Amino acid sequence: MPQSKNRKAHKHHADFVPHKKERKSAVSIAMIVCTILAFGIARFAELSVIGLVCGAIAGAVIGYFGGKEMDKAFDKN
């Protein structure tokens, strides 16, 4: 029969916070918003299909870097 009273007590980590939620990144939201805006601008400019795709890609790139900067700004607080 195991003798549980003879076991060593396990250590509790002091930095563990069970209810702390991780903050989500703003990169994906900024990419989606900027892609839609850039696609809309290209659409109203009546560009070709290649222009629409290039506008959407440019919007996604701008949204990526804009989202990274927003994350940095939010982390300072």
C-alpha positions in Angstrom: 0.0 0.0 0.0 1.5 3.4 -0.9 2.3 5.7 2.0 1.2 9.2 0.9 2.2 10.8 4.2 5.9 10.1 3.3 5.8 12.0 0.0 7.5 15.3 -0.4 5.2 18.3 -0.9 5.4 19.8 -4.3 6.5 23.4 -4.8 4.0 26.1 -5.9 5.3 28.6 -8.4 5.0 32.2 -7.2 4.6 33.7 -10.7 1.6 31.5 -11.7 -1.6 33.5 -12.0 -4.5 31.1 -12.9 -7.0 33.7 -14.1 -4.7 36.0 -16.1 -5.9 36.2 -19.7 -3.5 36.9 -22.6 -4.2 40.0 -24.6 -5.0 39.4 -28.2 -2.9 41.0 -31.0 -4.3 43.9 -33.0 -2.4 42.7 -36.1 -5.1 40.5 -37.6 -7.8 43.1 -37.2 -5.7 45.9 -38.6 -4.8 43.7 -41.6 -8.4 42.9 -42.3 -9.6 46.6 -42.0 -6.7 48.0 -44.1 -7.2 45.3 -46.8 -10.9 46.2 -47.1 -10.2 49.9 -47.2 -7.4 49.5 -49.8 -9.7 47.2 -51.9 -12.5 49.7 -51.7 -10.2 52.6 -52.8 -8.9 50.5 -55.7 -12.5 49.6 -56.6 -13.7 53.2 -56.7 -10.6 54.1 -58.7 -11.9 51.6 -61.3 -8.6 49.8 -61.6 -8.2 46.4 -63.3 -8.3 43.1 -61.5 -4.5 43.3 -61.1 -4.9 46.7 -59.5 -7.5 45.4 -57.1 -5.3 42.5 -56.0 -2.2 44.8 -55.6 -4.3 47.3 -53.6 -5.5 44.5 -51.3 -2.0 43.2 -50.8 -0.7 46.7 -50.1 -3.5 47.2 -47.6 -2.6 43.9 -45.8 1.0 44.9 -45.6 0.1 48.3 -44.2 -2.3 46.7 -41.8 0.4 44.3 -40.6 2.9 47.0 -39.7 0.2 49.2 -38.3 -1.0 46.4 -36.1 2.5 45.8 -34.8 2.8 49.4 -33.9 -0.5 49.3 -32.1 0.7 46.3 -30.1 3.8 48.2 -29.1 1.8 51.2 -28.1 -0.6 49.1 -26.0 2.3 47.3 -24.3 3.8 50.6 -23.0 0.9 51.2 -20.7 
